[in-house]
Amino acid sequence: MTLPVFPQFKTLELGDRDALLPYFLRWPLEISESTFGNHFIWRRFDHPRFTTICDNLCFCFAPPGEPAYFLQPLGENEIANTLKTCLSVASRLSRIPQSFAQRHCAGFHCAPDENDFDYVYLASDLIELKGKKYDGKRNRIRKFEKAQASEYVRLGAADLPACRALFEEWLADKGENGGEIDAQKDAIQEALLHFKELGLTGGAIVAEGRIAAFSIGERLNADTAVVHIEIVSPRYEGLAQLMNREFVRHEWSDCRYINREQDLGVPGLRKAKLSYHPHHMVEKYHIWA
């Protein structure tokens, strides 16, 4: 496959993975968004298209309700010219990690995108839950384990119906609907249907003969895995804490860090993520001319 050269763009498809993966592997980023798998499963919502500028791979996104934006380019060639070209097409760069902004964006306007800061944890903390600060997590897990027999299993495409059913239950409990929720449904389905092709990993907790919780993630860089999706039945107290622990224990114990993505400015989600005591945050910025 010949990659498009600016001003040509190509809409992202599954068949592009082999040609694009070398860029993700050679220039891995610390932001949770920067994987081929994440771009692909959310493509019907974010409408990603890509081009090459100065031999750098550049992704442009156009989600509903917000202006189009570019992510950080994948590559190290003529970055100043690459950014100027990106900003000739879209009004901004977004989800730009602080480290890149400090090196390359001094001549641009810059503002923090706090709702998209990533929460990053030590994998060992999530597995071991040691110390007083995790007393509540351990207690909830023990309560679940005393009340309910369960087992951890690795997900596959055959589990799609059970996962979709669980997601519908989760939605009904929250009373949520609308465009972003429909997009999340679609992302879950795409992730489950294309595990092998996308290099994704999924795990689930089975209780009472059915999938009661599941998580989907992938390796982000050499020492970090990212958890893209986690859905837990509201019927069981302590199951969320067990799912969090077991997914990392079974799939990502060789990683130093676990990136559990952003809180999107949702107070309840922010409280939950903070309760696990992140090791650090990946700060992200909007950049414009």
N, C-alpha and C positions, 0 to 999 in steps of 0.2 A: 504494500500500500504506500502511495506517495502522499505525504502530509500536505495539506493546503498551505500556501504561502500568502500572507497578507497582501492584498485585501480580500482574498478568498477565505471563506469559512466553511466548515463542515459540521452538520448536526451530529451529535454523538450517537453512536450505535454500538451494539455489543461486538460486532466484528472489528471495531477499531482497537480493541484492547491490546492485541499483540503488538500493534505499531506504537501505541502510546505508553504501554507499561514501562519501557526502558527509561522514559523521562521521570516517571514517578519513582523508580528504583534508584536512579542516579542522583536525583535532586529531591529527596523526601522532605516534606515540610512537617512542622509540628502542629499545624491547625487540623482539626478533626475533619474538615471538609475535603482535604486534598488527597483523595484516593479515586481511582477509576471506579471502583465499586460504588462509592457514595454518589458520584456524579451520575452513574447509570441508573441506580434504583430510584433516584429523585428526578429523573430527566423530564417526566411529563409535567412536573411542577416548576422546575427551574429552567427548562428549555435550554440546556447547555449546547454551545457550539464552540468550535476551537479553530485556531489557526496557528501558524508559526510566524514570529516576528524576530528578526535577527537570530534565527535558529533557536529561539526559545519557544516552548509550547505555552500558548495563552488560551485560557478558557473564559468565555463570556457567558453570563447567565442573565435571564430575563424572567424572574418569578413574578406572578401577578401582584399588583399593589405596590411595587417599588421600582425605581429606575434600574435599568440594566447596569451591570458592573462586571469588572474583571477580577479574578483572583491574582495572587502573586504569580508571575511567570515561572515556569519550570525551566531553568537554565541560567547561565551566568554571562551571556553575551550582550554587550551594549545595553545595559539595563536602563540607562537614562533615556535612550532613544526608544526602547521598547515601551516604557511607561508612557512617554509622550504619544506614541502611536495608539496605545490602548485608550488614552483619554481623548483621542480624536474621534473615537467610535462611541464610547460610553462616557457618561459624565463623571464617573468615579471608579476607583478601585475599592474593594471591600474585603473584609475578613483578612486584612493584611497583618501578619504577625509583627509585634513590636521590633523584633530583631531586624527584620527586613526594612521596616519604616525608618529605623535609626540609620541604617547604612545607605539607603538609596532615596529617601523621600524628603530630604531637607528643603528642597526647593518647592515643595507642594504644601497645600493646606492639609491638615491632619487632625482628626478627631477620634476619640476612643469609641468603640462600638461595644459598650459594656455588656449588653444583653447577649452578645455572641462570644464573650470570653469563655474559653474551655476550662473545665475542671479536670486537673490531672492529679492522680493518686499514686502512691507507691503500691505496686501489686502485692507486696508482702503485707501491707496494712489491710488490704481488702480480704486477703486470704486468712490471716491470723486473727484479725480483730482483737489485738492485744491491748490491755490497759483499761483504765477506768473510763476513758473517753468513749470506748466502744461497749460499755456495759449494757446499754439499752439494746444494741444490735444483737449481742450474744443472747440476751434474755429472750428476745423475740424469736430468734432461731430455735432456742430450746423449747419454747412454748409450742411452736409449730411441730417440731419433731416428736414431742410427747403426745400431741393430739393426732398426728397423721403420719402414716407410713408413706415414703416417697422415694424416688430414685432420679438420678441425673442421667439424661440421655443426650447424645449428639443429634442435632436436627438434620433432616434431609428434605428433599422436595416432596416426598410422600406425606410429610406432616403439614403441608399447606392447608388442607381443610380444617384440621384441628386448631392451627394457629389463627386462621381467619375467624373461626368460631369464638376463640378466646378473645380476640381483639374486639369483636362485636359485643361480647359481654363487658369488656373493659369500658367501651364507649358508652354502653347503656348505663353503667354505674356512674360515669362522669357527666352524662347528659350532654355530650359534645357532638357537634356535627359541623359540616361546612367544608370549604375548599381545602384547607390544610389537613383536615382529618381524612378527607377522601384521598388526598395525596399520600398520607401516611399509610392508608390501606394499600394503595398501589405499590408503594415502596416496599412494604412487607412482602407482598405477593411476588414482586420482581426479585427480591433478595432470596426468597425460598425457592423460586423456580430456577434460579441461575447460580446456586451455590458453587458448583464446580467451575463454571466458566468465569465467575467473578473472583474466585479465591476467597470467598467469605466463609466464616465459621459460625455455627449456631449451636446453642445448647438449650435444654429444657428441663424442667422439673415435672415429673409425672406423679400425680396424686389421684387416688380413687379411679385409677384406670384411664386417666385422660391428661393431656398436657394442661398444666395449671399455670405455667410461667415459661417464657422463653426469651432468649437474648441472641442478638446477631451482631457480630463485629468482624474486624480484620486487623492485620498488622499495619500500623501507620508508618513506622520507621524501625530502625534496627533495635531500639530498646523500648518501643511503645506500641501497645495495641489500643484500638479505639472501639468503643461499644456504640454502635449506631442505633440499635433498637432494643428496648426492654419492655415487655408487656407481662403484667402479673395479674392473675385473678384477684378480684377484691374480696373473695370469699374466705381467704385464709390469712390470719394474722401471722406475721413473721416470714411469709413466703418471699416477699420482696428482698428481705435481707439474705435469705438463703440463696435465692437465684443470683444475686450480686456476687456472693462469696463463691458459689460453686462454679459459675461460669469462668471466673478468673482462675480458680484452683485447677480446673480440669483443662482449660484451653490456653491460659496465658501465664502460667507460673514461670516461664522462661523470660518474661518481660520484666523490666524494671518499673515501668510506668503503665498506668491505664488511663487513657483519656476518655472521660464520660460526657464529652460534648458540653453544650451550653445550657443555660436555664431560660433563654428567650425572654427574660424579664418577668417570668411567672413566679410570684412570691412563694407558692408552695413547692415548686420545683427547686427554687433557689435554696429554700430551707433544707430540703432533703439532700441536696448535693453538698451543702456546707456541713451537714451532720456527719458526713464521712471524712471530714477534715482533710481537704485537698493538700497535697504536697506543694503545689504551685498552680497558678493560673496562666494560661496562654492568652496574653492580651492581644486584642485585634483592633485594627483601626480602619476608618474610612479615609481615603486619600483622594484629593481632587486638585485641579489646577488653580 
